[in-house]
Amino acid sequence: MTFAASKYARTRQAVKETNLFFTLPGLLALLPDALVLILSRSPLGVASSFEHGGLFRRWDYAARYRQMITMTRSGNGGADRYQPLVPDDDPPDLVALTRLQCSTRCCSRTR
């Protein structure tokens, strides 16, 4: 709801990913008339941050992984078609993170 409302704000709005947030002022200065800037980060950089900072455990991404397993088994909203891609196992953290990233991208493309 906040994002939708921000589209009509009189000031520029930023939806951020922490590392990209610090580059935003420079990019906005280079592109002052841009209505939309989409910044992304390499999945390898994300995985590296998670590995070096122990973020998977600190931010309890195991709970997010269990939530994804539940969603793919519920039959609600068509997520059950991804069940073969999400085994109900106990994968290493980076494997679970990769599955979370892939499932997020697959699901967002089908909406």
C-alpha positions in Angstrom: 0.0 0.0 0.0 2.9 2.4 0.8 4.5 1.7 -2.6 1.2 2.4 -4.4 0.6 5.6 -2.5 4.2 6.7 -3.1 3.6 6.8 -6.8 1.5 9.9 -6.4 3.7 11.7 -3.9 5.1 15.1 -4.8 8.6 14.0 -3.8 10.8 11.2 -5.1 10.4 7.9 -3.3 13.0 5.1 -3.0 12.3 1.4 -2.5 15.7 0.2 -1.4 18.0 -2.7 -1.0 20.6 -1.6 1.5 23.8 -1.7 -0.6 22.1 0.1 -3.6 20.7 2.7 -1.3 24.1 4.4 -1.0 24.4 4.7 -4.8 21.0 6.3 -5.2 22.0 10.0 -4.7 24.6 9.8 -7.4 22.3 8.0 -9.8 19.5 10.5 -9.2 21.9 13.3 -9.9 23.0 11.7 -13.2 19.3 11.1 -14.3 17.4 14.1 -12.8 14.4 13.6 -15.2 14.0 9.9 -14.7 10.6 8.9 -13.4 11.7 5.4 -12.4 15.0 3.9 -11.6 15.3 0.1 -11.2 18.5 -1.0 -9.5 19.3 -4.6 -9.0 22.0 -6.6 -7.4 23.7 -9.7 -8.7 22.3 -12.9 -6.9 26.0 -13.8 -6.4 26.5 -10.6 -4.4 23.4 -11.4 -2.3 24.6 -14.9 -1.6 28.1 -13.6 -0.7 26.6 -11.1 1.8 24.5 -13.9 3.4 27.5 -16.2 3.6 29.9 -13.6 5.1 27.5 -12.0 7.5 25.7 -15.2 8.6 22.5 -13.4 7.5 20.5 -16.6 6.8 20.5 -17.5 10.4 20.5 -14.0 11.9 17.4 -13.1 9.9 15.8 -16.5 10.3 15.5 -17.3 6.6 15.0 -21.0 7.6 11.5 -19.8 8.6 11.0 -18.2 5.2 12.1 -21.5 3.6 9.6 -23.5 5.7 6.9 -20.9 4.7 7.7 -21.5 1.0 7.4 -25.3 1.5 4.0 -24.7 3.1 2.9 -22.5 0.3 3.9 -25.0 -2.4 2.0 -27.7 -0.7 -1.2 -25.7 0.1 -2.7 -25.7 -3.3 -3.7 -22.0 -2.9 -2.9 -19.4 -5.6 -1.2 -21.9 -8.0 2.0 -22.1 -5.9 1.5 -25.9 -5.8 2.9 -26.2 -9.3 6.3 -25.2 -7.9 6.3 -28.2 -5.4 8.7 -30.2 -7.5 11.2 -27.4 -7.3 11.0 -27.1 -3.5 11.9 -30.3 -1.8 10.8 -30.7 1.8 14.4 -31.3 3.0 16.9 -29.5 5.2 19.3 -28.0 2.7 22.4 -26.0 3.4 21.7 -22.3 3.9 23.0 -21.2 0.5 20.9 -23.9 -1.3 17.8 -22.7 0.6 18.6 -19.1 -0.2 19.0 -20.0 -3.9 15.7 -21.8 -3.9 14.0 -18.8 -2.2 15.4 -16.4 -4.9 14.4 -18.7 -7.8 10.9 -19.3 -6.4 10.4 -15.6 -5.8 11.3 -14.8 -9.4 9.2 -17.6 -10.9 6.1 -16.7 -8.8 6.4 -13.0 -9.5 6.5 -13.6 -13.3 3.3 -15.7 -13.2 1.1 -13.0 -11.6 
